[in-house]
Amino acid sequence: MMKYFTRRLFIFLFFMPVLPGFFSCSSNKGEKKEGNGNHYAKGFSLVDHGLFKRVEIINPWEKAENIRYEYILARKDAVLHDSLRNRKVIRTPVSNVICTSTSHIAFLEAIGETSAISGVSGGHYMTNAVVRDALEKGTIIDIGYGQNLNYELIIKTKPDLVLVYGIGSEVSGFVNKLNDLGIGVMVVAEYLESTPLGKTEWIRLFAALFDKAEMAEEFFGEIEADYIDLKTRIRNQDTGPTVMVGIPYRDTWWVPGGDSYIANLISDAGGIYPGRKNRSHESFVISFEDALIWAQKADIWINIGMLNSKRELLDADPRFENFRVFNEGIIFNNNRRVSASGGNDFWESGTVYPNRILADLITIFHPGLLFGRNLIYYIEIE
């Protein structure tokens, strides 16, 4: 079970980029739903039927195919038709939630609902100051991590809902355990979205849990407008830099697919990503020899894990000294906002504010273009 909760490790593998509440699950082979009501997000649909909202979470883990999970969101005072009795119903607004991912906290902060958080998984990874303070005071509890989940604490907290994420179908044991305990679970799979605005659009789902649809639409509209404006600014740039991403992990070099979150951020910022021809949204492995070829072409190197200097890069792998980008290019890491225990706000608030990440990358790729905007998530490595 440990791998399913090691979100930081998973993100590390995929940035170079708990678990689904199986309230109901259906394998709709051969069935394709056209449209989901969203502008960018592909992983969920939210349809308002008046007395209730119907939510579908679509293919909520890597390589899932034709898997959907259905939830009915209904106000606490709503009287539902008998036909909905066998559906998994979540009464809104919820007031007591447990978050198993740092990104969940960022979404709740954006709609002013951090006070609803009663528990988190892996509290040492949190960067949100309010949550960290509450953890220290004991008003938010840490339910544990991986194989060390404390079910007694979960029961004691009496959550309306546990917000979870899944990275594989093997998670049913954990979900069944929570269901057996009578604890509501909802899967959140925003991490699978390949576009930055697609991730942010999951705020519509979070807001629906708190009956704050209008707030979510206003918030998302502002983020979207700023993001599109920033993209527009780089259109007049003749050329962009070639951008190298990541470092090897346990001798394996994972890089973002050409249609992945990070690849799309690089493209939107006017950068040229060597792996763009691989059109997958998932990460893939390249050899060190391929990495060396990329590094000879690259002008900029970004997202190098937890390393903080060129010296640390060489300590990690002396062969980096042969990289042209190491010697002649510039290196920036996305760890400016990291907690003492290693939680990285790039993957927390950055999920909700992709416009800020985009502004950082444009500032790095096209110095002087965004005069007056300081880096938020990135720092230069020397």
C-alpha positions in Angstrom: 0.0 0.0 0.0 2.9 2.4 0.6 3.3 3.2 -3.1 -0.3 4.5 -3.3 0.3 7.1 -0.7 3.8 8.2 -1.6 2.4 11.0 -3.7 5.7 13.0 -3.6 7.6 10.0 -5.0 4.9 9.5 -7.7 4.9 13.1 -8.6 8.7 13.1 -8.8 8.6 10.3 -11.3 6.1 12.1 -13.4 7.1 15.7 -13.3 10.4 15.1 -15.1 6.7 16.0 -14.5 -6.4 7.2 -0.4 -7.8 6.0 -3.1 -10.9 5.9 -5.2 -14.2 5.7 -3.3 -15.8 3.0 -5.3 -19.3 4.2 -4.4 -20.3 2.6 -7.8 -18.2 1.4 -10.6 -19.1 0.4 -14.1 -17.0 -0.8 -17.0 -18.7 0.9 -20.0 -17.0 -1.0 -22.8 -17.8 0.4 -26.2 -19.6 3.4 -24.7 -18.2 6.8 -25.3 -19.7 9.9 -23.7 -19.4 13.0 -25.7 -18.7 16.1 -23.6 -18.6 16.5 -19.9 -19.6 20.1 -19.3 -16.0 21.2 -18.8 -13.9 23.4 -20.9 -10.6 21.7 -20.2 -10.9 18.9 -17.6 -11.5 15.4 -19.0 -11.5 13.4 -15.8 -14.9 14.3 -14.4 -18.3 15.5 -15.4 -20.8 17.5 -13.3 -24.4 17.8 -14.3 -27.0 19.8 -12.4 -30.4 18.1 -12.3 -32.0 20.7 -9.9 -32.6 18.7 -6.8 -29.2 17.0 -7.1 -26.0 17.0 -9.1 -24.6 13.9 -10.8 -20.9 13.5 -10.8 -18.9 11.0 -12.8 -15.2 10.4 -12.3 -13.7 9.0 -15.5 -10.7 6.7 -15.7 -9.3 7.8 -12.3 -5.8 6.1 -12.5 -3.1 5.7 -15.1 -4.1 3.3 -17.9 -7.6 2.9 -16.6 -10.0 2.2 -19.5 -13.8 2.9 -19.6 -14.0 3.0 -15.8 -16.5 5.5 -14.3 -17.5 6.2 -10.7 -20.8 7.9 -10.0 -21.8 10.1 -7.1 -25.0 12.0 -6.4 -24.6 15.3 -4.6 -27.8 16.5 -2.9 -28.4 19.2 -0.3 -29.1 17.8 3.2 -32.7 18.9 3.1 -33.4 17.6 -0.4 -35.9 14.7 -0.7 -34.7 12.4 -3.5 -36.7 10.1 -5.7 -36.8 6.4 -4.8 -34.8 5.7 -8.0 -31.8 7.4 -6.4 -31.9 5.3 -3.2 -29.4 2.8 -4.4 -27.0 5.4 -5.7 -24.1 6.7 -3.6 -25.3 10.0 -2.2 -23.2 12.8 -0.7 -25.2 15.3 1.2 -24.0 18.9 0.8 -22.6 21.2 2.0 -20.0 18.9 3.6 -18.4 20.3 6.7 -15.8 17.7 7.8 -13.4 16.3 5.2 -10.1 14.4 5.2 -7.6 15.2 2.5 -5.1 12.6 1.3 -3.3 14.9 -1.2 -1.7 18.3 -0.8 -3.5 19.5 -3.9 -6.9 18.9 -2.2 -5.9 21.5 0.4 -5.1 24.0 -2.3 -8.5 23.6 -3.9 -10.3 24.0 -0.5 -8.2 27.1 0.3 -9.2 28.6 -3.0 -12.9 28.4 -2.1 -12.4 29.4 1.5 -13.0 26.0 3.1 -9.7 25.0 4.9 -11.7 25.2 8.1 -13.6 22.1 6.9 -10.4 20.0 6.9 -10.3 17.7 9.9 -7.5 15.3 8.8 -4.7 14.9 6.3 -2.5 12.1 5.2 1.2 12.7 5.4 1.0 16.1 7.3 4.7 16.6 7.0 4.3 17.2 3.2 1.8 20.1 3.7 3.0 23.6 2.9 -0.2 25.5 3.6 0.5 27.6 6.7 -3.0 27.4 8.1 -3.0 23.6 7.8 0.5 23.3 9.3 -0.5 25.5 12.2 -3.6 23.4 12.8 -1.6 20.2 12.7 0.7 21.6 15.4 -2.2 22.7 17.5 -3.9 19.3 17.0 -7.1 20.7 15.5 -6.3 18.8 12.3 -5.1 15.3 12.7 -2.6 13.3 10.6 -4.2 9.9 9.7 -0.9 8.5 8.8 0.7 7.5 5.5 1.0 4.3 3.4 0.7 1.2 5.5 0.5 3.2 8.6 -2.9 4.7 8.1 -4.7 5.0 11.5 -8.3 3.8 10.9 -9.2 4.5 14.5 -8.3 8.2 14.0 -10.3 8.3 10.8 -13.4 6.9 12.6 -12.9 9.3 15.6 -12.8 12.2 13.2 -16.2 11.3 11.8 -15.6 12.8 8.4 -18.5 13.5 6.0 -16.1 12.6 3.2 -12.5 11.3 2.6 -11.1 12.9 -0.5 -8.7 10.4 -2.1 -6.8 9.6 -5.3 -5.7 6.4 -6.9 -2.8 5.5 -9.1 -3.8 1.9 -9.8 -6.7 -0.5 -9.6 -5.2 -2.4 -6.7 -6.5 0.1 -4.3 -9.8 -1.6 -3.7 -8.7 -3.1 -0.4 -8.3 0.3 1.2 -11.5 1.5 -0.3 -13.4 -1.5 0.9 -12.1 -1.0 4.3 -13.4 2.5 4.5 -16.7 1.4 3.0 -17.0 -1.3 5.6 -16.5 1.4 8.3 -19.3 3.4 6.8 -17.1 6.3 5.8 -17.9 8.2 2.6 -15.1 8.4 0.0 -14.7 10.4 -3.2 -12.0 9.9 -5.7 -10.2 13.0 -7.1 -8.0 12.5 -10.1 -6.9 16.0 -11.1 -3.3 14.8 -11.3 -4.1 12.9 -14.5 -5.1 16.0 -16.4 -2.7 16.8 -19.2 -3.4 20.5 -19.4 -2.7 23.1 -16.6 -6.2 24.6 -16.9 -7.7 21.1 -16.9 -6.3 20.5 -13.4 -7.5 23.8 -12.1 -11.0 23.2 -13.5 -11.5 20.4 -10.8 -12.3 23.3 -8.5 -15.8 23.0 -9.9 -16.1 19.6 -8.3 -14.7 20.8 -4.9 -17.0 23.8 -4.9 -20.0 21.5 -5.6 -19.3 19.7 -2.4 -19.8 23.0 -0.5 -22.6 24.5 -2.6 -20.2 27.2 -3.9 -20.6 26.8 -7.7 -20.6 30.6 -8.4 -17.4 31.2 -6.4 -15.7 28.4 -8.4 -16.8 29.8 -11.7 -15.6 33.2 -10.8 -12.2 31.9 -9.5 -11.6 29.7 -12.5 -12.6 32.5 -14.9 -9.9 34.7 -13.4 -7.2 32.0 -13.6 -8.2 31.1 -17.1 -8.1 34.8 -18.3 -4.6 35.4 -16.8 -3.3 32.1 -18.2 -4.5 32.9 -21.7 -3.2 36.4 -21.5 0.2 35.1 -20.6 0.2 32.7 -23.5 -0.7 35.5 -25.8 2.3 37.5 -24.8 4.9 35.0 -26.1 3.3 34.7 -29.6 5.5 37.5 -30.9 8.7 35.8 -29.8 10.7 34.6 -32.8 12.2 31.5 -31.1 12.1 29.9 -27.8 14.7 28.0 -25.8 15.1 24.2 -25.8 14.2 22.9 -22.4 15.6 19.8 -20.7 13.5 18.3 -17.8 14.2 16.2 -14.8 17.0 13.9 -13.6 17.3 10.1 -13.3 15.6 8.3 -10.5 17.3 5.1 -9.4 19.2 5.0 -12.7 16.0 5.4 -14.7 15.3 8.7 -16.5 11.6 9.4 -16.6 10.6 12.4 -18.8 7.1 13.9 -19.4 5.1 12.7 -22.4 4.7 15.3 -25.2 1.1 15.9 -24.2 1.7 15.9 -20.5 1.1 18.7 -17.9 4.7 19.8 -17.8 5.2 19.5 -21.6 2.1 21.7 -22.1 3.4 24.2 -19.6 6.7 24.4 -21.5 4.9 24.8 -24.8 2.6 27.5 -23.5 5.6 29.4 -22.1 7.2 29.4 -25.5 9.8 26.7 -24.8 10.8 23.8 -27.1 10.6 20.4 -25.4 12.7 17.6 -27.0 10.2 15.0 -26.0 7.3 16.7 -27.7 7.1 14.1 -30.5 5.9 11.5 -28.0 2.3 12.5 -27.8 1.4 10.6 -24.6 0.2 12.4 -21.5 2.1 9.9 -19.4 5.8 9.8 -18.6 8.2 7.6 -20.5 11.8 6.4 -20.1 14.8 7.6 -22.1 18.3 6.2 -21.9 21.1 8.2 -20.6 22.5 8.4 -24.1 19.3 10.0 -25.3 19.4 12.4 -22.3 22.9 13.4 -23.3 21.7 14.2 -26.8 18.9 16.3 -25.4 21.3 18.0 -23.0 23.6 19.0 -25.9 20.7 20.8 -27.6 19.1 22.3 -24.4 19.5 25.9 -23.4 17.6 25.5 -20.1 17.3 22.7 -17.6 14.4 22.6 -15.2 12.8 20.5 -12.4 15.8 18.7 -11.0 14.1 17.1 -7.9 15.4 18.2 -4.5 18.8 19.3 -5.7 19.9 22.8 -4.9 23.2 23.4 -6.6 25.4 22.3 -9.5 27.6 20.6 -7.0 24.7 18.5 -5.8 23.9 17.6 -9.4 27.5 16.3 -10.0 27.3 14.4 -6.7 24.1 12.8 -8.0 25.8 11.9 -11.3 29.3 13.0 -12.4 28.3 12.5 -16.0 26.2 15.7 -15.9 29.5 17.5 -16.3 29.4 16.4 -20.0 26.0 18.1 -20.5 26.3 21.3 -22.6 23.3 22.7 -20.7 25.1 22.1 -17.4 28.2 24.1 -18.6 26.7 26.7 -20.9 23.0 26.8 -20.2 21.0 27.9 -17.1 19.3 25.6 -14.6 16.2 26.4 -12.6 14.4 24.2 -10.1 10.8 24.3 -9.0 11.6 24.1 -5.3 11.6 27.8 -4.2 8.6 27.0 -1.8 9.5 23.8 0.0 8.7 23.0 3.6 11.4 21.8 6.0 10.2 18.2 5.6 10.2 18.3 1.8 6.6 19.3 0.8 6.7 21.3 -2.4 4.1 24.0 -2.9 4.6 23.7 -6.7 2.4 20.6 -6.5 0.1 22.1 -3.9 -1.0 25.7 -4.7 0.6 25.4 -8.2 -2.1 22.9 -9.1 -4.7 25.6 -8.6 -2.7 28.6 -9.9 -1.1 27.4 -13.2 -1.0 31.0 -14.3 1.7 31.6 -11.7 3.8 28.7 -12.9 3.4 29.8 -16.5 4.5 33.3 -15.5 7.6 31.8 -13.9 8.5 29.8 -17.0 7.9 32.8 -19.3 10.2 34.9 -17.1 12.9 32.1 -17.3 12.5 31.4 -21.0 12.0 35.1 -22.1 13.8 37.4 -19.7 12.3 40.9 -19.5 9.0 40.0 -21.2 7.0 40.0 -18.0 8.6 43.0 -16.3 7.7 43.3 -12.7 6.6 39.7 -12.1 8.9 37.9 -9.7 9.5 34.1 -9.6 7.1 32.2 -7.3 8.0 28.6 -7.6 11.3 28.5 -9.4 14.9 29.4 -8.3 18.1 29.5 -10.3 20.6 26.8 -9.6 24.3 27.8 -9.5 
